[in-house]
Amino acid sequence: MQCPKDKQVTLVDSTFAKNLSVKHCPDCQGSWIPADEYQSWQARQPQHRADPEVLAQTVNVNFVQSPFDTKAALCPDCQHYLSRAKVHFRTPFYVERCMYCGGIWCDNGEWDVLEKLGLHTSIEQMFSPEWQMRAREQEQAVKERQAVIDKLGPEIAAMVFKLGEVLGKHPYGEFGAAYLMRRFDKL
């Protein structure tokens, strides 16, 4: 079985944490997770539904995107193209999956990030349109929050965020928001 990214290298047997058998590329350091191995391993893991909001978490992972991450690849098992799901992490990257046989390709370091985020047990969810839409919304919310901090400074931004929380929980919070909009509409 050849590496989908470096087609000249033969994959070797290896293991991820908790006895997940994979095929590892000694050259690019990526790993192929055969569908049957993943499903068998996944069945032994605690079940939970992953949420794209975990992508906003700060996790302590030393991650550098693989130079092979942008390279298209064929499934090493059945030779179909691998589909890509963007992981909107601090350094975004793509996890690849064969939609025909279900195998998964992780470039070097990607499994570690997925594991730290708790997404490693539900990789297939990341390929759904719902997940990708929610992940983009989450990424946009993080960017918007940072823009508020950049424009107003951290102290005023913290007050704005707190006021937003308070108004969001108040039964007539929209009146407060409308007042602020009218107030600044006159400036």
C-alpha positions in Angstrom: 0.0 0.0 0.0 1.5 3.3 -1.1 1.3 6.7 0.7 -1.4 8.8 -0.9 0.8 11.9 -0.6 4.2 10.5 -1.5 3.3 7.8 -3.9 6.8 6.4 -4.0 6.8 5.3 -0.3 5.2 2.2 1.1 3.1 2.6 4.2 4.2 0.5 7.3 2.2 -0.9 10.1 1.9 1.4 13.2 -0.5 2.1 16.1 -2.1 5.2 17.4 -3.1 5.6 21.1 -5.5 3.0 22.6 -4.7 0.3 20.0 -5.8 1.9 16.8 -4.0 0.1 14.0 -2.9 2.5 11.2 -0.6 2.5 8.2 2.1 5.1 8.6 4.3 6.8 6.0 7.9 7.0 7.2 8.6 9.8 4.8 5.8 12.4 5.2 4.8 11.1 8.7 1.1 10.9 7.7 -1.1 8.0 8.7 -3.8 6.0 6.9 -6.6 4.7 9.1 -8.5 1.9 7.4 -12.2 2.2 7.8 -12.7 -1.2 9.5 -9.9 -0.5 12.0 -11.4 2.9 12.8 -14.9 1.6 13.2 -13.8 -1.2 15.4 -11.7 1.1 17.6 -14.5 3.8 17.6 -17.0 1.2 18.9 -14.8 0.8 22.0 -14.6 4.5 22.7 -17.0 6.5 24.9 -19.7 8.0 22.5 -20.3 11.7 22.3 -21.5 14.1 19.6 -18.7 16.4 18.7 -19.4 20.1 18.5 -17.6 22.6 16.2 -17.4 25.0 19.2 -14.5 22.9 20.5 -12.4 24.4 17.7 -12.4 27.7 19.6 -10.7 26.1 22.6 -7.1 26.9 23.3 -5.2 23.6 23.3 -1.6 23.1 24.0 -0.5 21.4 20.8 2.7 22.1 19.0 1.2 21.9 15.5 2.7 23.0 12.2 0.6 22.4 9.1 2.1 19.7 6.8 3.3 20.8 3.4 1.4 17.9 2.0 -1.9 19.2 3.5 -2.9 21.0 0.3 -2.0 18.1 -2.0 -4.9 16.1 -3.5 -4.7 12.4 -2.9 -6.2 9.0 -3.9 -7.3 6.5 -1.4 -4.5 3.9 -0.8 -7.2 1.1 -0.5 -9.6 1.7 -3.4 -8.0 4.6 -5.4 -10.9 7.0 -5.2 -10.2 10.6 -4.5 -10.1 11.6 -0.8 -12.7 14.2 0.3 -11.4 16.9 2.6 -13.0 18.4 5.7 -11.5 21.7 6.9 -10.6 21.8 10.6 -10.9 25.5 11.6 -8.2 25.3 14.2 -5.7 28.1 15.0 -3.7 26.8 12.1 -6.5 25.4 9.8 -5.9 22.0 8.2 -7.7 19.3 6.3 -8.6 15.8 7.3 -9.2 13.5 4.4 -11.6 10.7 4.1 -12.5 8.2 1.3 -16.2 8.6 0.8 -16.2 5.2 -0.9 -14.5 2.9 1.6 -14.5 5.2 4.7 -10.7 5.2 5.3 -9.2 8.4 6.9 -5.9 10.1 6.1 -4.2 12.4 8.7 -1.1 14.3 7.8 1.6 14.6 10.3 0.3 16.1 13.6 -3.4 16.3 12.7 -4.4 13.2 14.8 -2.8 14.8 17.8 -4.9 18.0 17.3 -8.1 16.0 16.8 -7.3 13.9 19.9 -6.7 17.0 22.1 -10.0 18.6 20.8 -11.9 15.3 21.4 -12.8 15.0 17.7 -10.8 11.9 17.0 -13.7 9.6 17.9 -16.2 11.2 15.6 -14.2 12.2 12.5 -17.0 11.3 10.1 -19.2 14.0 11.6 -16.7 16.6 10.4 -17.6 15.8 6.8 -21.3 16.7 7.1 -22.5 20.0 5.6 -24.0 20.9 9.0 -20.6 20.5 10.8 -18.8 22.5 8.1 -21.4 25.3 8.3 -21.3 25.5 12.1 -17.5 25.4 12.0 -17.4 28.4 9.6 -19.9 30.3 11.8 -17.7 29.5 14.9 -14.6 30.7 13.0 -16.5 33.9 12.0 -17.6 34.6 15.6 -14.0 34.2 16.8 -12.8 36.7 14.2 -15.6 39.1 15.0 -14.8 38.9 18.7 -11.1 39.6 18.0 -12.0 42.6 15.8 -14.0 44.1 18.7 -11.0 43.7 20.9 -8.7 45.2 18.3 -10.9 48.2 17.7 -12.0 49.0 21.3 -9.2 47.6 23.3 -9.5 44.7 25.8 -11.1 46.6 28.7 -13.9 48.2 26.7 -14.4 45.0 24.7 -14.8 43.0 27.9 -17.5 45.4 29.0 -19.3 45.1 25.6 -19.1 41.3 25.8 -20.5 41.3 29.3 -23.3 43.7 28.4 -24.1 41.4 25.4 -24.4 38.5 27.8 -26.6 40.4 30.2 -28.9 41.7 27.5 -29.0 38.3 25.9 -30.4 36.8 29.1 -32.8 39.6 29.9 -36.4 39.2 28.7 -36.4 42.7 27.2 -32.7 42.7 26.2 -33.6 43.7 22.6 -34.8 47.1 24.0 -31.3 47.8 25.4 -29.7 46.8 22.1 -32.1 49.0 20.1 -31.4 51.9 22.4 -27.6 51.5 21.8 -28.2 51.3 18.0 -30.3 54.4 18.0 -27.8 56.2 20.2 -25.0 55.5 17.7 -27.2 56.1 14.7 -27.3 59.8 15.7 -23.5 60.2 15.8 
